[in-house]
Amino acid sequence: MTTTPTVPERAAAQAYLRLVETARAVLTDPGLAPMAAVHLASPMAEADEALRRAGLSGNEARLLRLAAGLRAGTAPGPLDDTASGPS
């Protein structure tokens, strides 16, 4: 059974994906890696807040399904990318 993500759930999944991409970029760049905590503080805070707003804190399985759907372009549901900022 497919469940349509809510706007806050979609925003949380998008924030998580931004965090993953930022972490990947920072940690693979030898010049940025030593300052990883500085570069990742904002995306981590954004993801934490989005998870809390969506009620996904502690529900990693749902978050990962939503993120995988977004990554694959198969997540159904409302799409309002302007509400959650740039991706």
RAKALIN-V647893 format. One record per pair of residues at least 24 apart in sequence whose ideal C-beta (glycine too) atoms are under 8 Angstrom apart, sorted by the first residue. I is the first residue (numbers start at 0). J is the second residue. Records with the same first field share a line. If there is no record, write none. Layout:
# RAKALIN-V647893
I: J, J
This chain:
# RAKALIN-V647893
1: 75
3: 75, 76, 77
4: 65, 68, 74, 75, 76, 77
5: 53, 76, 77
6: 77, 79, 82, 83
7: 49, 52, 53, 54
8: 53, 55, 61, 65, 76
9: 65, 69, 74, 76, 77, 78, 79, 83
10: 49, 52, 53, 82, 83
11: 46, 49, 50, 52, 53, 55, 62, 65
12: 62, 65, 66, 68, 69, 74
13: 49, 69, 80, 83, 86
14: 42, 45, 46, 48, 49, 50, 83
15: 46, 49, 50, 62, 66
16: 66, 69, 70, 86
17: 42, 45, 46, 86
18: 42, 43, 45, 46
19: 66
49: 83
